[in-house]
Every structure is written in structure tokens, then in C-alpha cells.
């Protein structure tokens, strides 16, 4: 089993993590002493016991408050140390490098020569017929080129290393080394940086620190150390010297290329400069390690509430703009399938955990890890998925999060007009753009794509297809969406390591089903109604499918299922829905009653059928066979849905109480009467058919 640590895409050899700091240890012992000193319950009164318990709880709360206060104070001090951290400013870069033409030209030539010579080498290999034989050699050359060109290109290589659908296996293996096998810088410079940044001698901070880095990443390198005051084993990340200069020049050049693309490449309709600025802003944020620590804390608060997600703690007293100290994490890179399985773990289980967490990031809270390559995702021996390196984060606006889920509903319904309108909410199109010409293009693509089942459809197919649509029309893809695409494509790439047939969309469907069934947000509530009702008729098959898929999500709650629709049913705007519900309630009740009659009839011996029904053996109902079959299918489907609800672990019959409340509440008091009236009318009509049936039969036989 390899033990690894990730930092800015790096994987570092690990040691076990005691996960206990010295100050908390002292408080823990005090608490334990207090608990042991409490007299046994049998020798004290209830009042004394409650008093002791309350005192202990108060002490624990006070201790936690002190911990929090100390942590906040340490964070404030760390922020003060990072007060001079650089921020991305295109104007400052233009001023700085616009007056340094020789430096700009030199770097441009360096990049063009390196990448151009590699392209020529590939072309020669192809012409000589040795393209496949030389893949391994060329992959190693490309890794070397990216490493030599610096951090910007290292990040490009890291992204490519997670895409088996783009790069051949030889390139994947070589480029993956960019995550943990980059050149180091002198240790003396790193140790000097720590002392300058923290304002303390090295030996007063750590009782020991590795003499050389465990691994080096694009922006820094990491040492393992032991804190002197507590004995805690930590990872200490130190920023590369001169990194701002290297990145700044590259982004100045890339931004200039973006202007050329915007002005002269018509096929690309997105604002390339805006995308570059967004990415550059994220990279510059990575240079501020205090910001990264704050990102980690926020991420942990939102997502580490799940027992299978792990996020390391930050030690603020030993963190600054260029030094980051955090917990060690035992783990193996998520793409090292063999090493993971040796620990008795299943790669796909970890991948699915990552998908669920990513969906929560993208669609629930909107705060997401924008750089989830294998070096930042570790499988721990306990089976947890550890997220590391929180330098590059992004956020999805709430309106866009809801619009994405609604977009999925519209896609399932093949409502291409609504899909086109979704692009307003997603901020892909300005409100003055007419979407009607876009509808046929969406229909042409999705009619073909949706001929596959969800399990057969992969994310890349959708991205490529939508990309073709975007290029044809005046779409302006917002920067957050580009990062979402990167995040999801990386995730799908990781999944493909474990299973070449794995589909992220199929694994995501339970989450979407759960959200639609349980989320009370008005937008999603309307989306659920839209999904379940069509042309005034309830689509029971859709509800059954949603329940089947939603139950696969571990956070699915039967108590919450359908509550959004029931609340809408009770609301002042629910009259149209109430009318549909009444109609459907009549249909279902009729199907259950008449289905029971048919079942009872079928259980009667044949000779009894002949005696009771005047020699007829065709059945007790004068209904077409197709209508009887449809009614029986409806009844069976409703019974299956009820069975799905009953079989859920948290099933509670009170889930249906809101339906009873519909009848009882003043504003909907007549609803129950309307349902009963409709059922009575429908059954009376059926009964009349049966009464008239004998005379009709006699007339027919005598004519």
C-alpha cells in the first residue's frame, strides 16, 4: 500500500495521523477526570445527577467556545501575515510586461519552440509509420516539455492526465507524474521562507522536519514535520520562489492570445478573455495559502458532515501567505486501483462517493472544488474519500443551480422550448436574444442522444453535442460553467480508470431524483409537477422511476418524498393541480375497486361463473379488453409505488397526512367532496353499464 499526500496536485508519502493536538488533549483529560469524579447514579439523587450533567455540559460548551475563539484569533493573525499577497490584475500585468518587450518575446519564443518542435516530431512519426511505437517516448517528452515550461503548463498536463477519453494510456501514465514528480527547489530556500513568513526559528516550531521535500507540486513543495508544542504530525507546504513572476508572464501572453481569438476566430462565440481572467484569478488565489486554508475550512463545514468524506484541519498559527500547515492524511491516489483494492476497498464505491459529493457541491451549496484531479482525491484505509488542495475553488449561482436541475427535467421531457429558455437563467444568453432558432438544433441533438438509456449516455457525449450547438449561436459561456465542465469531466475521467463503461450521468440520476422528490424550493417543486403531469394526466411511470432511483441515494427520505407537491396542493396557487389530483384520484380509486372485482371474479370456479353470470364466461364488466388491461396496469403500478414507500427504512404512514389535511382545511374543504363525488359518479356509470348489460345481450341474441 502506498501512502500518499496531495498538495497542488502532488502526492506525498504519508505516515499515520494521531489527529489529536496538545491543547485539546489537556482539555480532554480534564473532561475525563470530571466524568470519572461524578458519583454513581445509584448514590445520588436525580437532581444532583442532572445538576452535575448540566455543569459538565456547560464546561464542555465553554471549552468549545474557547477553542473556537482561539482558532479565530489564530486565523486573524495568519490573515495579517498574508496581507501583502498578490491578486490577479490584468491592468498591472499589462503595465509590468508591456514595458518589458524582450522578456515577453523571449518567453513567447520559448513556448513556440517547445510546443512547435513537439508537434513536428509527432508529424514525422506519423509519416514514418512509427507513431504508435513511439507513444511512450513522445509522452515522456511532452511531460518534460510541460515541466520545463513551468507551472501554467504543468496544470495543463495535470488536467490531461485525467482524461483517458482524450489521451492514450501512455500519455496518461506519463502526465500523471506531473502530480507528484516535479523538480524541487533548494531546501535552504524553503526553510528560510518558513522562518521569514512565520517570524520564528524553525527549531522553535517543529521538533523535526524532513530534510528534503516529500514531493513537489506546480506551486510549491511539501515537507513532513512534527509540531513542537503538541507532537502533531503535519504537512508543511512552502511556495516556490519566483512563482508569481512566472505565472504572471504566462497569463499576460495567454490573455493577449485570448484577445486575438475573440477578434478573429468567429467559430468561438464565448468571451475567451473572460474565461482566462476567471482561471487566472483562481490560480492567483492558490498563491495565497491563507485563502486556501479558509477554503478548506468552508469546504469541511459544508461537506465533511458525511462520514465517508475527510477534509484535513488547518493549523493557523503556522500558516501564512506562502506557508500552509495542515493535518496529514493516510491515503492512496484514486486512480491507483490495485493499491486501493489491496486495502480491501472498492474503487467504484469511492468514485460514487466522489460523484455524490460533487453533485452536492455543484447543485446544493454551489461551492465546489474546481481541481479534483487524482492527486487531490485520496482513498483512506478506513474507506473515506479525502479531499485535498483547496487553492482552486469556485461557486455556482443559486439561480443557475436550480436551472441546471430544471434543464435535466426539460431534457427528460424533451421540452426543447423550455430547454432553450433555461439558457437565460444559466446566463448563457442575454434576455434580448431570440431562442426560437436554437430549438431545432437542440431537438436534432437530443432526439439522437436520448435514444440511449441514461446508463448508456456519458457526460462527454452531452458536452461535445452541446458544444456544437453553442458554437452555432450567440452563447456566452460564463466562467463558472467552464469550471463545472472541467470538474465533471475530470470526475468522469477518474471513474473511467476503474471501469471503462462507467457513466457519470447514470450514477448522478439518483441524486437528481431525490432532489426533485424532496426539495421544497418553488422552482424544483414546479419542475416535479411538470415532470409528473402531462396533458392533464398523471404519469405514474415517472413517479415510480423517480422513487426507484431516488431510493438509491443514501440521503433519500421517504418522509420528505412528495411533500413539496403536497404543500403545493394545499397552497393558494394549487387549484389547477387540485383539479388534476381529483381527476387522478378518481381514476386510481376506480382502478383499485374494479381491479379488485376482476380479481375476485377470476378466483371464482368456472361453473360458478356460468351460473352467476347467466352463462357468460367473458367476465363481470362490459369493458373493452384494452381498457381493462390499462386499468389493471394502473392499479398494479400504484400498488408497486406504495410498496416502494413502505419498504423504505424510514417509512412512516403519516407521510400521507397532508392528503387528509386537504379535506379538512377550510380553503380546500370542498376538495374531498369533489373527489368522493367524482368517484361516486364514475362507479355509478360503471354500475349502470352492468345493469343494462343483460338486456343488451338478450336483444343481441334474438335479433
KABEL-V654176 format. One record per residue. NEAR is the number of other ideal C-beta (glycine too) atoms within 10 Angstrom. D_FIRST is the distance of its C-alpha to the first C-alpha in Angstrom with 2 decimals. Layout:
BEGIN
((NEAR	D_FIRST) (NEAR	D_FIRST))
END
This chain:
BEGIN
((13	0.00) (14	3.75) (18	6.41) (27	9.50) (29	13.15) (29	15.87) (31	19.43) (31	22.13) (29	19.71) (29	17.40) (29	13.68) (27	13.15) (14	10.65) (22	10.78) (13	11.87) (10	12.98) (17	16.10) (13	19.16) (13	20.83) (12	24.25) (19	26.81) (12	29.55) (13	32.50) (13	31.18) (14	30.37) (11	34.00) (16	35.26) (12	33.01) (10	34.50) (12	37.95) (14	37.41) (10	36.19) (10	39.30) (14	41.47) (10	40.09) (7	40.60) (8	44.05) (15	45.16) (10	47.57) (7	46.89) (11	48.23) (5	50.74) (8	52.57) (14	52.89) (9	54.61) (8	52.91) (8	54.24) (13	52.68) (15	49.30) (11	49.38) (12	50.51) (17	47.70) (11	45.18) (10	46.66) (12	46.69) (14	43.03) (10	42.15) (10	44.31) (14	42.62) (13	39.15) (10	40.45) (10	42.08) (15	38.93) (11	36.92) (10	39.74) (12	39.63) (14	35.88) (10	36.51) (10	39.48) (13	37.64) (16	34.80) (11	37.43) (12	39.25) (16	36.16) (18	35.52) (10	39.16) (14	38.83) (26	35.79) (19	37.86) (10	40.68) (19	38.48) (19	37.56) (9	41.17) (7	41.55) (18	38.52) (14	39.55) (10	40.23) (19	40.56) (15	44.25) (15	45.47) (7	48.86) (13	47.60) (18	45.55) (13	48.65) (10	50.77) (15	48.39) (18	47.63) (10	50.93) (9	52.61) (13	50.17) (9	50.89) (7	49.78) (14	46.29) (16	46.08) (10	47.41) (11	45.16) (19	41.98) (14	43.31) (11	44.00) (13	40.56) (17	38.88) (10	41.39) (10	41.15) (16	37.35) (15	37.02) (11	40.32) (11	39.50) (16	36.24) (9	38.25) (10	40.83) (15	38.22) (15	36.97) (11	40.60) (12	41.39) (17	38.42) (12	39.74) (9	43.26) (10	42.25) (8	40.27) (12	36.98) (14	35.31) (11	32.56) (10	32.05) (17	31.53) (18	29.08) (15	26.11) (14	28.42) (18	29.95) (20	26.69) (16	25.70) (16	29.25) (23	29.04) (22	25.87) (13	27.79) (16	30.86) (26	29.18) (18	27.63) (12	31.07) (19	32.90) (19	31.03) (23	29.48) (20	31.53) (20	30.44) (23	26.80) (24	26.87) (15	28.59) (24	25.91) (25	23.16) (19	25.21) (19	25.69) (26	22.01) (28	21.61) (18	24.61) (18	24.07) (12	27.63) (13	29.01) (20	27.04) (13	26.30) (11	22.71) (16	23.26) (22	24.23) (19	21.40) (16	18.81) (24	20.90) (24	21.87) (24	18.38) (16	18.06) (27	20.81) (28	18.43) (23	16.68) (15	18.54) (25	22.08) (9	24.58) (12	24.82) (19	28.13) (9	29.45) (16	27.95) (8	31.52) (11	32.31) (25	29.34) (17	30.28) (14	33.88) (19	33.10) (23	31.43) (15	34.51) (12	36.97) (20	35.40) (20	34.96) (8	38.10) (14	36.59) (10	35.65) (14	31.97) (11	32.17) (11	33.83) (20	30.93) (23	27.84) (13	27.61) (12	24.94) (18	23.50) (16	21.34) (8	23.86) (10	22.31) (23	20.52) (21	16.77) (24	17.57) (22	20.82) (29	21.93) (27	25.28) (28	27.07) (29	25.46) (25	22.74) (27	20.62) (23	20.53) (20	18.87) (22	21.62) (15	23.00) (20	26.15) (15	29.07) (14	30.85) (18	28.10) (13	25.11) (21	22.96) (18	19.83) (25	20.39) (25	19.75) (28	22.95) (28	23.71) (26	26.74) (24	28.78) (26	29.70) (15	33.31) (9	35.75) (20	33.54) (14	36.44) (11	38.71) (16	36.40) (25	35.65) (19	39.26) (21	40.71) (19	38.43) (23	39.33) (21	42.97) (17	42.87) (16	40.93) (17	43.35) (15	46.25) (13	44.82) (19	44.56) (12	48.30) (11	49.12) (16	47.17) (15	48.92) (10	52.31) (8	52.17) (10	49.54) (8	51.16) (7	48.49) (14	46.15) (16	47.79) (19	45.20) (17	45.78) (20	43.28) (19	44.21) (16	43.43) (17	39.95) (20	39.36) (18	40.68) (19	38.39) (22	35.28) (22	36.55) (17	37.18) (18	33.59) (22	32.33) (20	34.80) (19	33.62) (25	30.13) (24	31.89) (23	32.93) (28	29.97) (24	32.14) (19	32.62) (26	28.88) (25	28.57) (19	31.38) (21	29.78) (24	26.60) (17	28.86) (15	30.83) (21	27.86) (18	26.46) (12	29.91) (18	30.31) (21	27.03) (18	24.82) (9	27.30) (15	25.09) (9	22.65) (18	19.79) (20	20.32) (20	19.15) (22	20.97) (21	20.74) (18	23.99) (27	26.12) (22	27.82) (23	31.22) (18	32.76) (23	30.36) (28	30.47) (27	33.05) (21	33.72) (26	31.53) (25	29.08) (30	26.68) (27	24.97) (25	22.65) (22	19.98) (21	16.39) (23	13.97) (21	10.39) (30	8.84) (28	7.61) (24	10.65) (28	12.66) (24	13.33) (21	9.89) (18	10.84) (10	8.93) (18	5.38) (25	7.55) (14	9.35) (12	6.91) (15	7.20) (8	10.85) (19	11.78) (14	14.25) (23	14.28) (14	18.05) (15	18.30) (24	16.56) (25	18.81) (22	21.80) (19	21.08) (23	21.09) (22	24.31) (22	25.99) (25	25.24) (23	26.46) (22	29.58) (21	30.31) (25	29.94) (24	32.22) (22	34.75) (18	34.86) (17	34.77) (17	34.81) (18	32.51) (26	29.53) (26	26.56) (21	27.88) (24	24.83) (26	21.92) (26	20.01) (25	16.22) (30	15.87) (26	17.65) (27	15.91) (27	12.54) (29	11.08) (19	10.70) (15	9.37) (13	13.14) (16	13.58) (22	15.46) (22	15.98) (24	16.30) (26	19.02) (28	19.31) (26	21.98) (27	25.30) (29	27.55) (24	28.72) (22	30.09) (25	33.10) (16	35.39) (23	37.11) (14	40.73) (12	41.57) (13	44.21) (22	41.79) (20	39.18) (20	41.88) (23	43.24) (18	39.94) (20	39.88) (23	43.58) (19	42.95) (22	40.65) (20	43.49) (23	46.02) (18	43.87) (15	43.61) (16	47.38) (13	48.05) (18	50.15) (21	50.15) (14	52.86) (17	50.79) (22	47.70) (25	49.79) (18	51.00) (23	47.45) (22	47.08) (15	49.56) (17	47.38) (21	44.30) (16	46.38) (24	46.10) (20	49.89) (10	52.75) (5	55.13) (5	57.93) (16	56.11) (8	57.39) (18	54.53) (8	56.73) (11	56.12) (24	52.34) (16	52.59) (11	53.35) (18	50.39) (22	48.03) (15	49.66) (14	49.35) (18	45.62) (19	44.63) (11	46.96) (11	44.97) (15	41.50) (13	42.27) (9	43.33) (13	39.64) (9	38.15) (16	35.82) (12	32.89) (13	33.93) (17	34.48) (20	31.80) (19	31.88) (18	32.41) (16	35.52) (17	37.04) (14	36.25) (11	37.76) (17	40.76) (19	41.50) (12	41.10) (12	43.89) (17	46.05) (19	45.41) (13	46.56) (12	49.87) (16	50.90) (11	51.15) (19	47.77) (16	46.37) (21	42.65) (20	41.83) (18	39.05) (20	37.04) (19	37.05) (17	35.61) (24	32.63) (21	32.27) (15	32.26) (19	29.61) (20	27.42) (23	27.93) (19	27.62) (24	24.27) (25	23.17) (24	24.55) (26	22.85) (26	19.39) (26	20.51) (21	21.60) (19	18.15) (19	17.40) (12	20.98) (9	23.69) (10	26.31) (19	25.06) (22	27.88) (25	27.55) (20	31.21) (16	30.91) (22	28.04) (23	30.18) (21	33.34) (23	32.78) (24	32.58) (22	35.82) (24	37.49) (24	36.60) (24	37.91) (24	41.10) (25	41.77) (21	41.14) (20	41.67) (11	45.16) (14	45.45) (14	48.84) (15	47.51) (20	44.86) (18	47.39) (16	49.78) (25	47.06) (24	46.42) (17	50.17) (15	50.37) (22	47.64) (21	49.23) (18	52.90) (12	54.58) (5	58.31) (10	59.10) (12	56.98) (18	53.82) (14	50.93) (19	49.48) (12	47.01) (16	45.44) (21	45.20) (15	43.68) (16	41.06) (24	40.25) (22	39.86) (14	37.68) (20	35.33) (26	35.62) (20	34.59) (14	31.19) (20	30.58) (13	29.28) (15	31.76) (22	34.72) (18	37.56) (21	40.53) (13	42.64) (17	42.20) (26	42.59) (22	45.92) (17	47.10) (22	47.50) (21	49.91) (19	51.76) (14	52.27) (18	53.60) (21	55.87) (17	57.36) (15	57.68) (7	60.88) (9	59.53) (21	58.59) (12	61.97) (11	60.97) (17	57.85) (19	59.96) (13	62.30) (17	59.47) (21	58.07) (18	61.54) (16	61.90) (19	58.50) (19	59.16) (20	62.38) (20	60.66) (18	57.94) (19	60.48) (19	62.73) (20	59.89) (15	58.90) (16	62.54) (21	63.69) (19	60.47) (11	61.16) (15	64.75) (18	63.59) (11	61.16) (10	63.95) (15	66.34) (10	63.94) (8	63.68) (14	67.48) (8	68.88) (8	70.60) (9	74.10) (11	73.72) (17	72.71) (13	75.94) (11	78.10) (12	76.66) (16	76.36) (10	79.70) (9	78.38) (13	75.63) (9	72.25) (9	70.69) (15	69.38) (18	70.64) (17	69.94) (13	71.81) (17	68.78) (9	67.50) (9	64.70) (8	62.41) (11	63.05) (15	62.34) (11	59.06) (13	58.02) (21	58.95) (15	57.01) (14	53.91) (19	54.25) (22	54.64) (13	51.65) (16	49.50) (20	50.58) (13	49.84) (14	46.31) (17	45.73) (11	47.05) (11	44.74) (19	41.72) (18	42.83) (10	43.56) (10	40.25) (18	38.28) (8	36.85) (11	38.83) (15	42.01) (12	45.20) (8	48.63) (9	49.77) (19	47.93) (13	51.25) (12	53.41) (16	53.91) (17	55.64) (11	58.14) (13	58.52) (20	59.60) (15	62.64) (11	63.38) (12	63.11) (6	66.45) (12	65.31) (19	64.12) (11	66.47) (12	68.03) (23	64.70) (16	64.65) (10	68.27) (18	67.50) (21	64.70) (15	66.93) (13	69.83) (17	67.89) (18	66.64) (12	70.18) (11	71.66) (16	69.16) (15	69.65) (10	73.42) (10	73.41) (16	71.47) (10	73.88) (10	76.83) (13	75.49) (13	75.36) (8	78.90) (11	80.30) (16	78.52) (12	81.11) (9	84.07) (11	82.27) (14	81.56) (11	85.20) (9	86.50) (8	84.30) (7	85.43) (6	89.17) (5	89.24))
END
